[in-house]
Amino acid sequence: MIEIFDSVRKYNYFQICYQVTDQQTIEREYASLKTIDDNFPKYVVSCVQANLKECFVFAWQIE
């Protein structure tokens, strides 16, 4: 997990994973962020492989 500090929001939390392909992976990647008991934004960032040269990056905010 990566914590990023900025002067406006204070903290943003990011959990980085290669791919989110099934429910077990989703639960695992979200679990570490859900243990943080504050109101700062939390995101899971994942990659979807388009082909050998391209990878699309997606981020989901955890409510």
N, C-alpha and C positions, 0 to 999 in steps of 0.2 A: 504494500500500500504506500502511496505517495501523499504527503501532506504539502500543500502549496499555500504560502502565506501571501496575501495581497493587502494593500492598505485600506481597501474599501470593505471587503467582506471578512477580513481576518484570516479565515482558513477555508480551504477547499480540499476535500479528500478524494483521491482517485485510486481505484482498484483496477489494475491493468491485467488483462488476460488475452491470450491469443484468439480464441474463439469461444463463443457461448453457443453450444450445440444441443444441449439437453437440459432437463430440469435439474438434474444433479449438479451440473456445472453452474447453473444460475444460483442455486442455493448456496453452493460453496463460495462463489465470488461475492455474493451479497452479504454473507454471514459476517465477515470481518467488519464491514461498514456498519451493519446494524448494531454491533456491540458498542459503538461510539455514541455516548449519550450527550449530544449537544445539538444545536440547531444549524450548524454550518452545512453547506451543500456537500453532498456525497454522490460520486459518479462511478459507474463501472464503464471502462473503456475496452472495446473489443475490436478485432479486425475480421473482415470478411474477405477472403482471398478471391479476387476476380479472375486472375490468371497468373502466370509466372512473374509478370512484371508489375501488377497492380494489386494493391490491398486497400480496401475502403475501411476507414476507421469510424466507429460509431460510439457515442457516449450516451448512457442512460442515467438520468438523475434518480436517486433513490429518495422516495418521499418519507 
